[in-house]
Amino acid sequence: MDQKRMNLFWLCLALTLIFFICCVKAKIATDKDNSEFCNYANNGTTFITAVTGSGALINSFFNEPVDYYITYGTTPGIYTTNTTILENQSINTPINIHLTGLTENTRYYYQPYIRRNATSEDYCAFQDERNFTTEKPSGSSFSFVHVTDTHLNAVFYKLPASEEGQISYFNTASQIRSINPDFVIDTGDSTGMVGNGGGGVDNQEEAYTQWSRIRNLYSYTLPIPFYFSLGNHEGESDLIGRDGYTQERMNWSTHARLKYFPQPDNSTYPYGGNNETRDKNAAGDYFQDYGRPLEDYYAFDWGDATFVVLDTYRYTENLTEPLSPNFWSLGKEQFEWLNQTLATSTKKWKFVFGHHILGGGNSTKTPPQGDYNYGDGGGNYSQTGNESYGQVAINPLMERYNAQFYIYGHVHFFAHDWANWSLYNRTNYVNYVAGGTPSQKLKEVGSRYDLYDNEIIEWGYTQYTVTPNNVTFSYVNISDGSILYTYTLNNTSPRISTSYTNNTAITSNITFQYLDDEYDNAKNCSLFINGVQKYTGFNLMNGTSVSNNLTSLGLTNGQSFNWYVNCSDGTLDNQTIAFTSTAAFPDEMPNTLPKTRIISSLNQPHNPEIINFQQ
């Protein structure tokens, strides 16, 4: 009996061990299956955009049906909040998760998790931890990067592929990741919905394939909040009959972009954006309803800056033979929205982005007649385009509201010039900055880059650093990370120099006379004596003078004092002009009235090698 019990004991033990080993093996197999599933199911990881002070949009796609959620927090590797689990998400269908309730000016770290749908398998992380920063408040400093004309479809997927371009793009992405800017803005020509000289995608599936590839490349290589402006090769244009543009390709590209490349819509930010969901045909009739806003133009604030992203293609209507730059237009609705956006913004800095200018120039730097390079010319051709809604109308709008930067691409080299500042006879000119290309063929054509004042024909990208008082942008060499060009704009410049009209003393009054022809006028001025405001609310019009009594200023004869005047320029309502001087009354005080101080501004430098205007 004892032997039988002993045998039964060993039998039970053996069965238990066998069962345990089988379970372990099954668990290992399941873990392996889960791991392989996570690796396979993932399609492009996540794509983040539309970041605000309290939220962000994270978009994902998968090759298998999944259950999905995102966990996040403010410390690397420590996640305190999970989103709602989204079950039974379909294959290749966009999954949009809006993170809400976030805190302004805070860095968040997030990790998505998935499992095979309709199972009890464990969830698995399918990408490395990523992070982003919510909107910065006024007074903050930050950086962003401008890339353009990557032509990723041609560089990676169009045979023969460009190995040199691929290496250059990966170097670009690596450098940008090391900078870790708050966001990236791309001004278009990433896809090949239409080709040069004709051709392009032939059906909706080809458009889906292209946009999904481009999205996945950006998602893998630049896991940073991403904003996009449409270029000519995206094909969303009414240039029907020219260079492969067709109504069908416009339709296919828009459907694919909205599916794979979400952007802020008209409700994301207070400035709104395009609320239209439809496209028009050549007769002006609506032919396609996408069921959601087009997400092709929008604006947002960040720190002390407003960023405006334009669509420079869709609204130049029926341009079958664009023999004149005067056809190019934002369209009435987009132009009026731009006007309202710039007028509403109270930020010190304003950046406007488009694929190119709404006009164009020829190689003689004169207003073009006949042949011209559309979209080329930068600031030298800011007077071209449709007279109501083209660049010739956009530039004065930017000047009126002190929008200092028009940033664009299209030309495949870096360039920086100004919007005909000598013609406008004022210093509130617009900086036109072309961002080059990090990966596509450079435009080594003299007749093209002769349109610009300062050009660099090297692969690169542009890094911007924004502070409350300065914006510095640098064009970065991709091969070694060196700076090829740098420029700083200071919003307190120009400084003002002063001089006595004679050696006589001030006895009763000080008269300030404004004798500068570079500003139209200086309004809302305040006089400070030894750092204390003594007099305010006066204007210094060109050639006029303002007198102040010494007693009212708290001064006595023979006193040494410091003084300055702050004004808001008449055409740049938000710009501060600082007039500074140190003065002492002479011992000799003859009875000469009034004493005049001449306030004359130094000419604001236009030499790009001078990187700080403050004199």
Secondary structure, DSSP 8 states (H G I E B T S, - for coil): -HHHHHHHHHHHHHHHHHHHHHHHHHHHHHHHHHHHHHHHHEEEEEEEE---SS-EEEEEEESS-EEEEEEEESBTTB--EE---EEEE-TT--EEEEE-S--TT-EEEEEEEEEETTS----EE-S--EEEE----TT--EEEEEE----HIIIIISSS--HHHHHHHHHHHHHHHHH--SEEEE-S--S-SB-TTS-B--SHHHHHHHHHHHHHHHHHH--S-EEE---GGG--SS-TTSTT--HHHHHHHHHHHHHHS----TTTSTT-B----EEE-TTS-EEEE-SS-----EEEEETTEEEEE--SSTTSTT-SS--SGGG----HHHHHHHHHHHHH---SEEEEE-SS-SSEE-TTSS---SS-EET--GGGGTT-S-TTTSHHHHHHHHHHTT--EEEE-SSSSEEEEES-HHHHTSS---EEEEE--SSS-----HHHHTTSSSEE-S-EEEEEEE-SSEEEEEEEETTT--EEEEEEEETT---EEEEESSS---SSEEEEEE--SSSSEEEEEEEEETTEEEEEEEEEETT-EEEEETTTTT--TT-EEEEEEEEEESS-TT-EEEEEEEEE--S-------EEEEEEE------TT------
